Amino acid sequence: MFGRFGYFVGDEMFACCPIHPKSHDLWIRLSATDQARALGAAGIRPHRRFAGRGWIECDLESPEALPRAVRWLRRAHELAVRRTGGPG
């Protein structure tokens, strides 16, 4: 989707990452509260088109950015499980 790998719980996409090796922006869908909290961190910005739906863009330019991204990915996965009622 959009030239990216999508991550789903049922039909609910909660994250996607680029297929191209030179791209380093992970897209993550969060609740409004989590989105506001995430946007306070360095390397995270509102998604250029889908920010109103809770999406953020997280730059993964270095290994130091991974723990932050994983934390938000977990939150996005939890939200998707709640929305779908699925097991995850």
C-alpha positions, 0 to 999 in steps of 0.5 A: 500500500502506497509503496509500503509494507503495512501492519494490520490487526484484522482490517485495521492498519496501524503502521507502515514502513517504506519498501525502498531501502533509502527511505527511513520514515515509519508511519504509525497511527495513534489515538489523539492523546498518544499522537499529541504526546508523540509529536513532542519528541524529536524525529516525529512529525504529523503525517503530511496527509493523514495527521487528522486521522492520528498518523505520525511519521517517525524518522528512523535515521539511527539505531537510537531512534528504534526504542522510541519507535517500538514504544509507539508501535506497541501503543498503535498495536494496542489501539488497533486491537481495541478497535477491532476487538481482535486478539492481535 
